[in-house]
Amino acid sequence: MTYPQPPQLQHQPPVPPPPPQNGLGTAGFVLGLVGLLFSFLPVIGVVAWPLVILGLVLGLVGWARADRGRATNKGLAIAGVALSAVGLVICVLWAAVFTKAASDASTALDDLEAQANREAVLVYEISGDAPGASITFSTYSDGGSAVNQEEAATLPWTKEFTVKGLFSGGTLSASTGAEGGTVTCRITVDGVEKKTATASGPFALASCSNF
């Protein structure tokens, strides 16, 4: 008598675990490292911005995957986050430096333009007890210049000008004659004394310049 054989059970092999998803953590580390290196370069370092930001994001995602057991490179992901964060800080510092420099340059240009358009009152004065003086004076204003000479029979002698521009000003000198005496030259700009000099004796020269 033949008995029926029980059905044979087929044993399925165990399903292998999925491979670790280490790609994002590794990419975050690479981008963070490259971005950090580029961030030290003043001009070329502008390319570091997208690198460190993307490296920071990918590093954080890789770190989260490692915490959930889906990746095995947690240390590498953390290193990527750290490198990206440092690179980002350096990029921010560079941006602050460039912003400050641009602001200072703009202020300097504004000041330069204001000085170029500024007008000032220039006053030349010759005084003293000399019976007369030979006076030579020059002015330069707004790109132009002029030289004049006068004979002053009596002192004091005064001339007033309005000058304009960055390189405005002039020179003033007075010399006595054979009779001698004392002469003093004085230059003021907007009421502020800039230069003065005194000379005495025959054919003495008092010169006011370089102010």
Summary of the structure (lengths in Angstrom):
residues: 211
radius of gyration: 42.2
end to end distance: 135.1
largest distance: 164.9
contacts: 644
relative contact order: 0.11
helix: 40%
strand: 30%
